[in-house]
Amino acid sequence: MSERGTSGIAEAIHAHWRTILMVVVALLGAGVLAALINTLGDSTRQRDRAQQLQSRSYEVMILTRTLSGTMAKAEATLGRFVISGDQSIGRQYSAEWARAGQQIDRLDTITTDSRIQQGRVDALRKAYQARGDQLSLIALSTRYKKNDQALARYYEARDGASLQQLESLLEGFIATERALLRERSSAAQATIASSNRAAKVFAGFGIAIVLGAIVLGWLTVRAQTQRAVADADADAERQRAVDLEAAVAAATAELHDEAREREAAEAKLRQMQKLEAVGQLTGGIAHDFNNMLAVVLGGIELAKRRHAEGSSEVARHLDSAAEGANRASALTRRLLAFARSEPLLPVSVEARELIAGMSDLLDRTLGDTIRVRVRDTGAAWHIWVDRHGLENALLNLAVNARDAMDGRGTLTITTGAATLDEDQVGRCAAGDYATIAVRDTGCGMADDVLERVFEPFFTTKPVGRGTGLGLSQIFGFVQQSGGEIGIESSPGKGCIVTIYLPRHITVGVTGTIAASLRAEPTRTAAEGYDILVVEDDPRVLAATVDVLRELGHRPIACGDPLLAAAIAADAPVIDLILSDVLMPGKTGPELVAELSAALPGVGVVFVTGFAGDAAEHDEFGGHPVLRKPFTIAALGAAIDAAMVARDANAPSRTRAA
């Protein structure tokens, strides 16, 4: 056989194998593409199913919180109806209670896929009916003017078995759905992870196929240059390679689309988690404020009725209303402290001295069955902190410890000192820290509870025994004071909560400052002061003017900060300016800065319910700041402090020309 014939046979064999390899690569590409489409479709369906179940769990949890708030609001309205006898309030109660029934029907509809929750819905409906019958009897007695009988039944119903059963069922709903939510979240994450792995595997196959196509294309091109007679076959091979590359490109585009859909699903999941937190927060606030407002309104209405009857119980009912208002004010301060919005009034404090001063308060709060031990291992270090805020934080920790010990045990408060490295505890900076550790011998906490202890309105206590704001308020206060908080606990071994606050180096008080602290005003409070009162809220302005007259002063009312300069110019003398901080048109510090030229040395007291960032920028100029709501005694003390400072620093009060 000739050399040319042998070469032709070899070329034919090479072409045959190239054809076989091209077919194999094409089949692999088609198989990979089909598997990719099938896998991605199945993954998408599973993910959508998991997200639907997650959404349903969130809806059940939010609806359960809403139902609890609706029933609490209805019972508070019934209390107002029993006290006032107002039929319109009775109709409000009926509407609120009926709305709770509609929410139970909605709960029944959205839990049809859970046999456990369906059984709990039936039990909830029976408990709701039993509670409704009990409350209806109270409303009926009130409607027929049997107020004493209705009031007795209302107080008896507060501890009724049906109420406890309702609370237990609602907590069961939330616990079951939270467990289902964890399972469904895990399933959703597993589906996403599986989709990612499949995408990576198929992307690898796609890259391999592309490389194979490139190699085969190169071989085909080289064969075409060697053998012109195979041009037609080479063109076909190149066309198949182009088609394969297009298929791989399409698969790659689908992978990018899947990645974008996965990111959108994760964002939706995070939004759902935020909605759950918001629902829990608003439900807790509404429940607590409804209870406090019921006490305030009930006390005021009872005082009105007893006053009309000439009874001597008016003062007792007014005291009850004032107590409810003070509790609402304390709750507001806790919320502001958690949000880091309420300004602190720090002073130099020694921890062991502060705790020693709280001994009587701790003994009265915890009772005789709790043994309180105080230990000092520090070096008498001072800290720069709001004294009232620190006392409130320690009292909250002591109450939590008492509940964890079920009223019997030992509470140990240890003061100490520590030198910490950067980020050794939380995000604290390196330096010296005074420590206060509160240790109890209670039941302790599991890891899943420890992860959530600082969340607002999270509590392991039964319904009605806690708001869940204690530890979150402490966390916000410590962070606002530049410190950190650590917690150690395990089931059955008690709990240790340690507060780290930066050390404050005290300096001696200069003679000028000491003299100003000892100075007495040249004009006594008994003679009264001429006080310019600037407040944009007419109700607050009227109440403040009445209180100042009660204290023996001579108030000059100003309801618009833009008119304050003209009013001050017409006044013969002004001893002190009492100004709100946030007002339309001009803030309190801006107003005082404007009037200081015309009224040199005038005393100043700022009044605010929300100081915001102003306190952080020293815009108050060292003047006393009185927080709303305030008592008559607090207002009098703030005025006296401002006048002492004024007379010590600027004894001359001649009006500027």
C-alpha positions as CSV (number, residue, x, y, z in Angstrom):
1,M,0.0,0.0,0.0
2,S,1.3,3.4,-0.9
3,E,2.2,6.1,1.6
4,R,-0.6,8.3,0.5
5,G,-3.1,5.5,1.1
6,T,-1.8,4.9,4.6
7,S,-2.1,8.6,5.4
8,G,-5.7,8.7,4.2
9,I,-6.6,5.7,6.4
10,A,-5.0,7.5,9.5
11,E,-6.8,10.7,8.7
12,A,-10.1,8.8,8.5
13,I,-9.5,7.1,11.8
14,H,-8.7,10.4,13.5
15,A,-11.8,12.0,12.0
16,H,-13.9,9.0,13.2
17,W,-12.6,9.4,16.8
18,R,-13.1,13.2,16.7
19,T,-16.7,12.6,15.7
20,I,-17.2,10.1,18.6
21,L,-15.7,12.6,21.1
22,M,-17.9,15.4,19.8
23,V,-21.1,13.3,20.2
24,V,-20.0,12.3,23.7
25,V,-19.4,15.9,24.7
26,A,-22.8,16.9,23.2
27,L,-24.6,14.2,25.1
28,L,-22.8,15.1,28.3
29,G,-23.8,18.8,27.8
30,A,-27.4,17.9,27.2
31,G,-27.5,15.6,30.2
32,V,-25.9,18.2,32.5
33,L,-28.2,20.9,31.3
34,A,-31.3,18.7,31.8
35,A,-30.1,17.7,35.3
36,L,-29.3,21.3,36.1
37,I,-32.8,22.5,35.1
38,N,-34.5,19.7,37.0
39,T,-32.4,20.2,40.2
40,L,-32.9,24.0,40.2
41,G,-36.7,23.6,39.6
42,D,-37.0,21.1,42.5
43,S,-34.9,23.3,44.8
44,T,-37.0,26.3,43.9
45,R,-40.2,24.5,44.7
46,Q,-38.8,23.2,48.1
47,R,-37.6,26.7,49.0
48,D,-41.0,28.3,48.2
49,R,-42.8,25.7,50.3
50,A,-40.4,26.3,53.3
51,Q,-40.9,30.1,53.0
52,Q,-44.7,29.7,52.9
53,L,-44.6,27.6,56.1
54,Q,-42.3,30.2,57.7
55,S,-44.7,33.0,56.8
56,R,-47.5,31.0,58.3
57,S,-45.6,30.5,61.5
58,Y,-44.9,34.2,61.8
59,E,-48.5,35.0,61.1
60,V,-49.7,32.6,63.9
61,M,-47.2,34.1,66.4
62,I,-48.1,37.7,65.6
63,L,-51.9,36.9,65.6
64,T,-51.4,35.2,69.0
65,R,-49.7,38.3,70.5
66,T,-52.4,40.5,69.0
67,L,-55.2,38.2,70.5
68,S,-53.5,38.5,73.9
69,G,-53.4,42.3,73.7
70,T,-57.1,42.5,72.5
71,M,-58.3,40.4,75.4
72,A,-56.2,42.4,77.9
73,K,-57.6,45.7,76.4
74,A,-61.2,44.3,76.6
75,E,-60.8,43.4,80.3
76,A,-59.3,46.8,81.1
77,T,-62.3,48.4,79.3
78,L,-64.6,46.2,81.4
79,G,-62.8,47.5,84.5
80,R,-63.5,51.1,83.4
81,F,-67.1,50.2,82.8
82,V,-67.5,48.6,86.2
83,I,-66.0,51.7,87.9
84,S,-67.8,54.4,85.8
85,G,-71.1,52.7,84.9
86,D,-70.9,54.5,81.5
87,Q,-72.9,52.4,78.9
88,S,-70.7,53.6,76.0
89,I,-67.7,52.1,77.7
90,G,-69.7,48.9,78.1
91,R,-70.3,48.8,74.4
92,Q,-66.6,49.3,73.8
93,Y,-65.9,46.3,76.0
94,S,-68.4,44.1,74.0
95,A,-66.8,45.2,70.7
96,E,-63.3,44.4,72.0
97,W,-64.3,41.0,73.3
98,A,-66.1,40.2,70.0
99,R,-62.9,41.2,68.1
100,A,-61.0,38.7,70.2
101,G,-63.4,36.0,69.1
102,Q,-62.9,36.9,65.4
103,Q,-59.1,36.7,65.9
104,I,-59.6,33.1,67.4
105,D,-61.6,32.2,64.2
106,R,-58.7,33.6,62.1
107,L,-56.3,31.5,64.2
108,D,-58.4,28.4,63.5
109,T,-58.3,29.1,59.8
110,I,-54.5,29.5,59.5
111,T,-53.6,26.4,61.6
112,T,-55.6,23.8,59.8
113,D,-52.4,22.0,58.8
114,S,-51.4,21.3,62.4
115,R,-53.4,18.8,64.4
116,I,-51.7,20.0,67.7
117,Q,-52.6,23.6,67.0
118,Q,-56.2,22.7,66.0
119,G,-56.7,20.9,69.3
120,R,-55.3,23.9,71.1
121,V,-57.7,26.2,69.1
122,D,-60.7,24.1,70.3
123,A,-59.4,24.4,73.9
124,L,-58.8,28.1,73.4
125,R,-62.4,28.6,72.1
126,K,-63.8,26.9,75.2
127,A,-61.7,28.9,77.6
128,Y,-62.6,32.1,75.7
129,Q,-66.3,31.1,76.0
130,A,-65.9,30.4,79.7
131,R,-64.1,33.7,80.3
132,G,-66.7,35.5,78.3
133,D,-69.5,34.1,80.4
134,Q,-67.7,35.2,83.5
135,L,-67.1,38.7,82.2
136,S,-70.6,39.0,80.8
137,L,-72.0,38.4,84.3
138,I,-69.9,41.3,85.6
139,A,-71.1,43.6,82.7
140,L,-74.7,42.6,83.4
141,S,-74.4,43.5,87.1
142,T,-72.9,46.8,86.1
143,R,-75.7,47.5,83.5
144,Y,-78.3,47.0,86.3
145,K,-76.5,49.4,88.7
146,K,-75.1,46.6,91.0
147,N,-71.7,48.2,91.0
148,D,-70.5,46.9,94.3
149,Q,-71.4,43.3,93.3
150,A,-69.8,43.8,89.8
151,L,-66.6,45.3,91.3
152,A,-66.3,42.3,93.7
153,R,-66.8,39.9,90.8
154,Y,-64.3,41.8,88.6
155,Y,-61.5,41.5,91.3
156,E,-62.4,37.8,91.8
157,A,-62.2,37.2,88.0
158,R,-58.6,38.5,87.8
159,D,-57.4,35.2,89.2
160,G,-59.9,33.0,87.5
161,A,-59.0,29.6,86.1
162,S,-60.2,30.5,82.6
163,L,-57.8,33.5,82.5
164,Q,-54.9,31.2,83.5
165,Q,-56.0,28.6,80.9
166,L,-56.1,31.3,78.2
167,E,-52.6,32.5,79.0
168,S,-51.3,29.0,79.1
169,L,-52.9,28.2,75.7
170,L,-51.5,31.4,74.1
171,E,-48.0,30.6,75.4
172,G,-48.4,27.1,74.0
173,F,-49.3,28.5,70.6
174,I,-46.2,30.7,70.5
175,A,-43.9,27.9,71.9
176,T,-45.2,25.4,69.3
177,E,-44.9,27.8,66.4
178,R,-41.4,28.9,67.5
179,A,-40.3,25.2,67.4
180,L,-41.9,24.8,64.0
181,L,-40.3,28.0,62.8
182,R,-36.8,26.7,63.8
183,E,-37.5,23.5,61.9
184,R,-38.8,25.3,58.9
185,S,-35.9,27.8,59.0
186,S,-33.4,24.9,59.1
187,A,-35.2,23.3,56.2
188,A,-35.1,26.5,54.2
189,Q,-31.4,27.0,54.9
190,A,-30.7,23.3,54.0
191,T,-32.6,23.8,50.7
192,I,-30.5,26.9,49.9
193,A,-27.3,25.1,50.8
194,S,-28.2,22.2,48.6
195,S,-29.0,24.6,45.7
196,N,-25.6,26.2,46.1
197,R,-23.8,22.9,46.1
198,A,-25.7,21.7,43.0
199,A,-25.0,25.0,41.3
200,K,-21.2,24.7,42.0
201,V,-21.2,21.0,40.8
202,F,-23.0,21.8,37.5
203,A,-20.9,24.9,37.0
204,G,-17.9,22.7,37.2
205,F,-19.4,20.4,34.6
206,G,-20.2,23.3,32.4
207,I,-16.6,24.6,32.6
208,A,-15.3,21.1,31.8
209,I,-17.7,20.9,28.8
210,V,-16.6,24.3,27.5
211,L,-12.9,23.3,27.8
212,G,-13.7,20.0,25.9
213,A,-15.5,21.9,23.2
214,I,-12.6,24.3,22.9
215,V,-10.1,21.4,22.5
216,L,-12.3,19.6,20.0
217,G,-12.8,22.8,18.1
218,W,-9.0,23.3,17.9
219,L,-8.5,19.8,16.7
220,T,-11.1,20.2,14.1
221,V,-9.6,23.4,12.8
222,R,-6.2,21.8,12.6
223,A,-7.7,18.8,10.7
224,Q,-9.4,21.2,8.2
225,T,-6.1,22.9,7.4
226,Q,-4.5,19.5,6.7
227,R,-7.3,18.1,4.6
228,A,-9.2,20.5,2.4
229,V,-11.6,17.8,1.3
230,A,-13.1,17.7,4.9
231,D,-14.2,21.3,4.9
232,A,-17.9,20.5,5.1
233,D,-17.5,18.1,8.0
234,A,-15.3,20.6,9.9
235,D,-17.9,23.3,9.5
236,A,-20.5,21.0,11.0
237,E,-18.2,20.3,14.0
238,R,-17.6,24.0,14.6
239,Q,-21.4,24.6,14.5
240,R,-21.9,21.9,17.1
241,A,-19.3,23.5,19.3
242,V,-21.0,26.9,19.0
243,D,-24.4,25.3,19.9
244,L,-22.8,23.6,22.9
245,E,-21.2,26.9,24.1
246,A,-24.6,28.6,23.7
247,A,-26.2,25.9,25.8
248,V,-23.6,26.3,28.5
249,A,-24.0,30.1,28.4
250,A,-27.7,29.7,28.9
251,A,-27.2,27.4,31.9
252,T,-24.8,29.9,33.4
253,A,-27.3,32.7,33.0
254,E,-29.9,30.5,34.8
255,L,-27.4,30.0,37.6
256,H,-27.1,33.8,38.0
257,D,-30.8,34.2,38.1
258,E,-31.1,31.5,40.8
259,A,-28.5,33.4,42.9
260,R,-30.5,36.6,42.6
261,E,-33.7,34.8,43.6
262,R,-31.9,33.2,46.6
263,E,-30.7,36.6,47.8
264,A,-34.2,38.0,47.5
265,A,-35.6,35.0,49.6
266,E,-33.0,35.6,52.3
267,A,-33.9,39.3,52.5
268,K,-37.6,38.3,52.8
269,L,-36.7,36.0,55.6
270,R,-34.8,38.7,57.5
271,Q,-37.8,41.1,57.1
272,M,-40.1,38.5,58.6
273,Q,-37.8,38.1,61.6
274,K,-37.9,41.9,62.0
275,L,-41.7,41.9,61.9
276,E,-41.8,39.2,64.6
277,A,-39.6,41.4,66.9
278,V,-41.7,44.5,66.2
279,G,-44.9,42.5,67.0
280,Q,-43.5,41.2,70.2
281,L,-42.3,44.7,71.2
282,T,-45.6,46.5,70.4
283,G,-47.7,43.8,72.1
284,G,-45.7,44.1,75.3
285,I,-45.9,47.9,75.4
286,A,-49.7,47.9,74.7
287,H,-50.3,45.3,77.4
288,D,-48.4,47.1,80.1
289,F,-49.8,50.6,79.2
290,N,-53.3,49.3,79.1
291,N,-52.9,47.9,82.6
292,M,-51.4,51.2,83.9
293,L,-54.0,53.4,82.2
294,A,-56.8,51.2,83.7
295,V,-55.4,52.0,87.1
296,V,-55.1,55.7,86.4
297,L,-58.5,56.2,84.8
298,G,-60.2,53.9,87.4
299,G,-58.6,55.9,90.3
300,I,-59.7,59.2,88.8
301,E,-63.2,58.1,88.1
302,L,-63.6,56.6,91.6
303,A,-62.2,59.8,93.1
304,K,-64.8,61.9,91.1
305,R,-67.7,59.7,92.3
306,R,-66.5,59.6,96.0
307,H,-66.0,63.4,95.9
308,A,-69.6,63.9,94.7
309,E,-70.7,61.6,97.6
310,G,-68.6,63.5,100.1
311,S,-66.6,60.4,100.9
312,S,-63.2,60.5,102.7
313,E,-61.7,57.9,100.2
314,V,-60.9,60.5,97.5
315,A,-57.2,60.8,98.5
316,R,-56.8,57.0,98.4
317,H,-58.1,56.7,94.9
318,L,-56.0,59.7,93.7
319,D,-52.9,58.0,95.2
320,S,-53.8,54.9,93.3
321,A,-54.0,56.9,90.0
322,A,-50.7,58.6,90.8
323,E,-49.0,55.3,91.4
324,G,-50.3,54.0,88.0
325,A,-49.0,57.2,86.3
326,N,-45.6,56.8,88.0
327,R,-45.4,53.2,86.7
328,A,-46.1,54.4,83.2
329,S,-43.4,57.1,83.5
330,A,-40.9,54.5,84.7
331,L,-41.8,52.2,81.8
332,T,-41.2,55.2,79.4
333,R,-37.8,55.9,81.0
334,R,-36.8,52.2,80.6
335,L,-37.8,52.3,76.9
336,L,-35.8,55.5,76.3
337,A,-32.8,54.1,78.2
338,F,-32.9,50.9,76.1
339,A,-33.0,53.0,72.9
340,R,-30.2,55.2,74.2
341,S,-32.3,58.3,73.9
342,E,-32.8,59.5,77.5
343,P,-29.8,61.6,78.7
344,L,-28.0,60.5,81.8
345,L,-26.9,62.8,84.6
346,P,-23.6,61.2,85.7
347,V,-21.7,62.0,89.0
348,S,-18.7,60.5,90.6
349,V,-19.8,57.4,92.6
350,E,-18.0,54.7,94.6
351,A,-19.7,51.4,94.0
352,R,-19.4,49.9,97.5
353,E,-20.7,53.2,99.1
354,L,-23.7,53.1,96.7
355,I,-24.5,49.5,97.5
356,A,-24.2,50.1,101.2
357,G,-26.8,52.9,100.9
358,M,-29.2,50.5,99.1
359,S,-29.1,47.9,101.9
360,D,-32.5,48.8,103.4
361,L,-34.1,49.1,100.0
362,L,-32.8,45.6,99.0
363,D,-34.0,44.1,102.2
364,R,-37.5,45.5,101.8
365,T,-37.7,44.5,98.2
366,L,-36.4,40.9,98.5
367,G,-38.0,40.0,101.8
368,D,-36.7,38.0,104.8
369,T,-36.3,34.7,103.0
370,I,-33.5,36.1,100.7
371,R,-30.1,36.4,102.3
372,V,-28.1,39.3,100.9
373,R,-24.3,39.3,101.2
374,V,-22.1,42.2,100.1
375,R,-18.4,41.7,99.4
376,D,-15.7,44.2,98.4
377,T,-12.6,43.1,96.6
378,G,-11.8,46.4,94.9
379,A,-9.6,49.3,95.6
380,A,-12.3,52.0,96.3
381,W,-12.3,53.0,92.6
382,H,-14.9,55.6,91.5
383,I,-17.0,55.5,88.4
384,W,-18.7,58.3,86.4
385,V,-22.3,57.2,86.2
386,D,-25.9,58.2,86.7
387,R,-26.5,57.3,90.3
388,H,-30.2,56.7,90.0
389,G,-29.8,54.6,86.8
390,L,-27.2,52.4,88.5
391,E,-29.4,51.9,91.6
392,N,-32.3,51.0,89.3
393,A,-30.1,48.5,87.4
394,L,-28.9,46.8,90.6
395,L,-32.5,46.7,91.9
396,N,-33.7,45.0,88.7
397,L,-30.9,42.4,88.9
398,A,-31.9,41.7,92.5
399,V,-35.6,41.2,91.7
400,N,-34.7,38.9,88.8
401,A,-32.4,36.9,91.1
402,R,-35.2,36.7,93.7
403,D,-37.6,35.3,91.0
404,A,-35.0,32.8,89.8
405,M,-34.5,31.6,93.4
406,D,-38.3,31.3,93.9
407,G,-38.1,33.6,96.9
408,R,-35.5,31.6,98.9
409,G,-31.7,31.6,98.6
410,T,-28.6,33.8,98.8
411,L,-27.9,36.9,96.8
412,T,-24.2,38.0,96.7
413,I,-23.2,41.4,95.4
414,T,-19.4,41.8,94.9
415,T,-17.6,45.0,94.0
416,G,-14.1,44.7,92.5
417,A,-11.6,46.1,90.0
418,A,-10.3,44.7,86.7
419,T,-7.9,45.8,84.0
420,L,-9.2,44.6,80.6
421,D,-7.6,44.2,77.2
422,E,-9.2,45.5,74.0
423,D,-12.5,43.6,73.4
424,Q,-11.9,41.2,76.3
425,V,-15.4,41.7,77.5
426,G,-17.8,42.6,74.7
427,R,-16.6,45.7,72.8
428,C,-15.0,47.5,75.7
429,A,-11.8,49.5,75.3
430,A,-8.6,48.6,77.1
431,G,-8.3,50.1,80.5
432,D,-9.3,50.0,84.2
433,Y,-12.9,49.0,85.1
434,A,-14.8,48.9,88.3
435,T,-16.9,45.8,88.5
436,I,-20.2,44.9,90.2
437,A,-21.1,41.2,90.1
438,V,-24.6,40.0,91.2
439,R,-24.7,36.3,91.9
440,D,-27.8,34.1,92.8
441,T,-28.3,30.5,93.8
442,G,-31.4,30.1,91.5
443,C,-32.3,27.8,88.7
444,G,-29.9,29.2,86.1
445,M,-30.5,29.5,82.4
446,A,-30.0,27.3,79.3
447,D,-27.9,28.5,76.3
448,D,-31.0,29.3,74.2
449,V,-32.3,31.6,76.9
450,L,-28.9,33.3,77.4
451,E,-28.9,34.2,73.8
452,R,-32.1,36.3,74.2
453,V,-31.9,37.7,77.7
454,F,-31.2,41.2,76.5
455,E,-34.1,41.3,74.0
456,P,-36.8,43.8,74.9
457,F,-40.0,42.1,76.3
458,F,-38.4,38.7,76.3
459,T,-39.1,37.0,79.6
460,T,-39.4,33.5,81.0
461,K,-41.7,34.6,83.8
462,P,-45.4,33.7,83.6
463,V,-47.8,36.2,82.0
464,G,-48.5,39.1,84.3
465,R,-45.3,38.8,86.4
466,G,-42.9,40.7,84.3
467,T,-42.6,43.1,81.3
468,G,-39.3,41.7,80.0
469,L,-37.7,45.2,80.0
470,G,-35.4,44.7,83.1
471,L,-32.3,43.2,81.5
472,S,-32.7,45.2,78.2
473,Q,-32.9,48.4,80.2
474,I,-29.8,47.5,82.2
475,F,-28.0,46.6,78.9
476,G,-28.9,50.0,77.4
477,F,-27.9,51.9,80.6
478,V,-24.5,50.2,80.8
479,Q,-23.8,50.7,77.1
480,Q,-24.8,54.4,77.5
481,S,-22.4,54.7,80.4
482,G,-19.5,53.5,78.3
483,G,-19.3,50.0,80.0
484,E,-20.1,46.4,79.2
485,I,-22.1,43.6,80.8
486,G,-21.3,39.9,81.0
487,I,-23.5,37.0,82.1
488,E,-22.6,33.4,83.1
489,S,-25.2,30.8,83.9
490,S,-26.1,27.1,83.4
491,P,-29.2,25.1,84.5
492,G,-29.2,24.3,88.2
493,K,-26.1,26.4,89.0
494,G,-27.4,29.9,89.4
495,C,-26.4,33.0,87.5
496,I,-23.7,35.7,87.7
497,V,-24.3,39.1,86.0
498,T,-21.2,41.3,86.0
499,I,-21.3,45.1,85.2
500,Y,-18.0,46.7,83.9
501,L,-17.9,50.5,84.2
502,P,-14.8,52.6,83.4
503,R,-12.8,53.9,86.3
504,H,-13.1,57.6,87.0
505,I,-10.2,59.5,88.5
506,T,-11.6,62.0,91.0
507,V,-10.1,65.5,91.4
508,G,-10.3,67.9,94.3
509,V,-13.0,70.6,94.2
510,T,-11.5,74.1,93.7
511,G,-12.2,76.8,96.2
512,T,-14.4,78.7,93.7
513,I,-16.5,75.7,93.0
514,A,-16.8,74.7,96.6
515,A,-17.9,78.3,97.5
516,S,-20.5,78.2,94.8
517,L,-21.9,75.0,96.2
518,R,-22.1,76.5,99.6
519,A,-23.5,79.8,98.5
520,E,-27.1,80.8,99.4
521,P,-29.3,82.8,97.1
522,T,-29.6,86.5,98.0
523,R,-33.4,86.2,97.7
524,T,-35.0,83.3,99.5
525,A,-37.5,80.9,98.1
526,A,-40.0,82.0,100.8
527,E,-40.2,85.5,99.2
528,G,-40.9,83.9,95.8
529,Y,-39.2,84.5,92.4
530,D,-40.4,86.2,89.2
531,I,-40.1,83.3,86.7
532,L,-40.6,83.4,82.9
533,V,-42.2,80.0,81.9
534,V,-41.8,79.1,78.2
535,E,-43.8,76.1,77.1
536,D,-45.5,75.5,73.7
537,D,-48.1,73.0,75.0
538,P,-50.9,75.0,76.6
539,R,-52.0,72.3,79.0
540,V,-48.4,71.8,80.3
541,L,-48.0,75.6,80.5
542,A,-51.2,76.0,82.6
543,A,-50.2,73.2,84.9
544,T,-46.7,74.5,85.4
545,V,-48.0,78.0,86.2
546,D,-50.4,76.6,88.8
547,V,-47.6,74.6,90.5
548,L,-45.3,77.7,90.6
549,R,-48.1,79.7,92.2
550,E,-48.5,76.9,94.7
551,L,-44.8,77.1,95.6
552,G,-45.2,80.9,96.2
553,H,-43.6,82.2,93.0
554,R,-44.8,84.7,90.5
555,P,-44.9,83.0,87.1
556,I,-45.0,84.9,83.7
557,A,-46.5,82.6,81.1
558,C,-45.2,82.4,77.5
559,G,-46.7,79.9,75.0
560,D,-44.5,80.8,72.0
561,P,-40.7,80.9,72.2
562,L,-40.7,83.5,69.5
563,L,-42.6,86.0,71.8
564,A,-40.3,85.4,74.8
565,A,-38.0,88.3,74.2
566,A,-40.9,90.8,74.0
567,I,-42.5,89.4,77.2
568,A,-39.1,89.5,79.0
569,A,-38.6,93.2,77.9
570,D,-42.0,94.2,79.4
571,A,-41.4,92.4,82.8
572,P,-39.9,94.6,85.6
573,V,-37.6,91.8,86.8
574,I,-37.0,88.2,85.9
575,D,-35.2,86.0,88.4
576,L,-35.3,82.7,86.5
577,I,-36.2,81.2,83.0
578,L,-38.1,77.9,83.1
579,S,-38.0,76.6,79.5
580,D,-39.0,73.5,77.6
581,V,-36.2,72.1,75.4
582,L,-37.8,71.1,72.1
583,M,-40.3,73.7,70.8
584,P,-41.4,74.8,67.3
585,G,-39.4,77.7,65.9
586,K,-36.7,77.8,68.6
587,T,-35.2,75.4,71.1
588,G,-34.8,76.1,74.8
589,P,-31.0,76.5,74.6
590,E,-31.3,78.8,71.7
591,L,-33.9,80.9,73.6
592,V,-31.7,81.2,76.7
593,A,-28.7,82.2,74.6
594,E,-30.8,84.9,73.0
595,L,-32.1,86.3,76.3
596,S,-28.7,86.1,78.2
597,A,-27.6,89.4,76.8
598,A,-30.7,91.2,78.0
599,L,-30.9,89.3,81.3
600,P,-27.3,88.8,82.5
601,G,-27.0,86.3,85.4
602,V,-30.6,85.1,85.2
603,G,-31.2,81.6,86.6
604,V,-32.2,78.8,84.1
605,V,-34.0,75.5,84.4
606,F,-34.6,73.3,81.4
607,V,-37.6,71.0,81.3
608,T,-37.7,68.0,78.8
609,G,-39.3,64.7,78.3
610,F,-36.9,63.7,75.5
611,A,-33.5,65.5,75.3
612,G,-32.1,63.4,72.4
613,D,-28.6,64.4,71.2
614,A,-28.7,67.9,72.9
615,A,-27.4,66.5,76.2
616,E,-24.5,64.8,74.4
617,H,-23.2,68.1,73.0
618,D,-23.3,70.1,76.3
619,E,-25.9,72.5,74.9
620,F,-27.5,72.9,78.3
621,G,-24.5,74.9,79.5
622,G,-24.4,73.2,82.9
623,H,-27.9,74.4,83.9
624,P,-30.3,72.0,85.8
625,V,-32.4,69.7,83.6
626,L,-35.8,68.6,84.9
627,R,-37.3,65.5,83.3
628,K,-41.0,65.2,82.5
629,P,-43.2,64.2,84.3
630,F,-42.0,65.9,87.4
631,T,-43.4,66.3,90.9
632,I,-43.9,69.6,92.8
633,A,-41.0,68.8,95.1
634,A,-38.7,68.1,92.1
635,L,-39.6,71.4,90.5
636,G,-39.0,73.3,93.7
637,A,-35.6,71.6,94.2
638,A,-34.5,72.4,90.6
639,I,-35.5,76.1,91.1
640,D,-33.5,76.3,94.4
641,A,-30.4,74.7,92.8
642,A,-30.6,77.1,89.8
643,M,-30.9,80.1,92.1
644,V,-28.0,79.0,94.3
645,A,-25.8,78.6,91.2
646,R,-26.9,82.0,89.8
647,D,-26.3,84.0,92.9
648,A,-22.9,82.3,93.4
649,N,-21.6,82.9,89.9
650,A,-23.4,86.1,88.9
651,P,-24.6,88.1,91.9
652,S,-25.4,91.2,89.8
653,R,-28.8,91.0,88.1
654,T,-28.9,94.4,86.5
655,R,-30.8,94.3,83.1
656,A,-28.6,95.1,80.2
657,A,-29.2,98.5,78.5
